């Protein structure tokens, strides 16, 4: 057997141990002016550094995060995408998404920089009123997705709506 194909011992030189399987793992890559995958908001439970350009963030079930993917080649941008995803528990169904294992419930998905920019403005507007975007009602992100998809302006998320969402969560527990 040639040395190239010879089996090798598993490396134990990772920065941190792998996270538990109940988490949703998102691989982030940053290669200047080529690939930029990043989290706009969300509260991760674990971070694993793979190398200086790649890392994996892990989110617990129920957590909501925004995942932005951008890539270009010598001729310009080839991908601009933003997904807002709710992490699922191991026994729940899910949708698959590149760089997200195993997947999640996709609340919002937009392609193309003009739409991505509108969603980033929506996120900024929520944060401007003092609300953490990761705690916003999931149905608001679905509403924003539907309105943007048909070219309408989404209704603003208000403090009153957020308080109603928090009360609904309390009643459900």
N, C-alpha and C positions, 0 to 999 in steps of 0.2 A: 504494500500500500504506500503510495507516495506521501510525502510529508504534508503536502497541501490538504489531503483528504483524511489525514490521521485524526482520530478523535482526540479532543483536548479536554482537560479538566475544566469544570465550570469555574468562572472567575468569582471571587468573593470580594472584589475591590470596588463595590458599589458605594456610593455616598451614603445611602440609607437603605434599610431593608424595605422590601416591597410591601405595599399596603394591603389590608384585608380585601377579600373578593367582593364584599357587599358594596364597595365604593365604585363610583363611576370615574374612570381614568381618562384624562385628556392630555394628549401629547402635544406639546407646544414646541415650535421650531422658529428660530430667528436667524436667517441668513440675509445680511444687509442687501437691500434692493433686489432680492429674489423671492424669499418666502418669509412671511410674517404671520404666524398663528399666535393669537393672544386672547386672554380673557379680559373682557371689558368690565364685568362685575361678577360677583359670586364669592362665596366663602369656602375655600378649600380646607380639607381636613388633613391633607398630607401632601408633601412635595418631594419628588425624587429627581435629583440632578443626574442626567445621563452623560452629558458633556457640556462644553461651554455654549453650545448652540441649542441644545435640546433639554427639556425637562418634562416631567409628568406631574400634573396636578390631579389630586383625587378628591372627589366631592361625595358627601354622604347622601343617602336617599332623601328625596324631598327638596334638596337644595336646587336653586335656580341660578343658572349662570348664562352669560352672553359670551359666545365664542366667535371671534372674528378671524377669518382666513383671507389672506391676500397673497397673491403670487404674480410674478412677472417674468418675462423673458426679454430677449434683446429687442423685441418690437413693441413692448409695453405691457400693460396689465392683462393677465389672462384669467385671473379669478379675484373677485371681490364678493365675499359672502359673509353674512352675519346670521347666526342661529342663536335663539334663546331657548334653552333646554332645561327641563326639569328632570333631575336624576330619579331613577326608579329603584324600587326595592328588588331584591333578587327574584321574587315570585311574581312581579308585574311584567306585563308586555312592554315592549319598547320598539322604537324606530332606530335603525342604524344610521350612523353619521360618521364620515371619515374622521380619523384621529380620536374618536370617542369610543371607549370600550366599557361596557358592551354596547351602549347606545343610551337613549333616553326618550322622554316625551318631548317632541319638538313643538314648542309653543309658537314660535315665529321663525320664518326662514325667508331671507331676501337675498337676491343676487344682483350684482351691478352696483358700482360705486354710488350713483345718485340715491338709490334706495337705502343702501347701507348708511349713507350720510344722514338721511332722514331719521333712521332708527337711532343713530347715535345722538341726534338732536332730541329725540323723544326721551332717551335715557338721561341726557343732561337736564331736561326739563323736570323730570321726576326728582333727580338729585338736587336741583335748585330749590325745591320746596322743602328740602330736609328729609327726604325719604330715601332709604337705602334701596336701590333698584333690585337687589336680590330678594327683598321682602315684599315686593309688589304682588298684587293678586295675579295668579297665572292667567285668568280670563282677560285681564287687561292686555297682556302681550298678544293673546289670540285676537282680540279686538283690533289692536294696532296692525297686526299682520293682514287681517281682512281688509281694513280700510286702505292701507298702503297698496295692496295688490290691485285695487280697482281705481287707484288714483285719488282717493278722498283723504282729507285731513282727519287723523284720529282725534277722538275727544281727549281732552287733557285728563290726566290722573290727578285727583284732588286728595287733600288730607282727609276729607270726610269719607271718600270712597275707601281710602286706605284703612281708616278706623273701622269702617263697616267690615272690611275683609278680616281684620284682626279679631273682631268680635265673632265672626263666623268660624274662625279657627278655634277660638276658645270654646264655642258651643259644641264643636265636633270632637273635642278631646274628652 
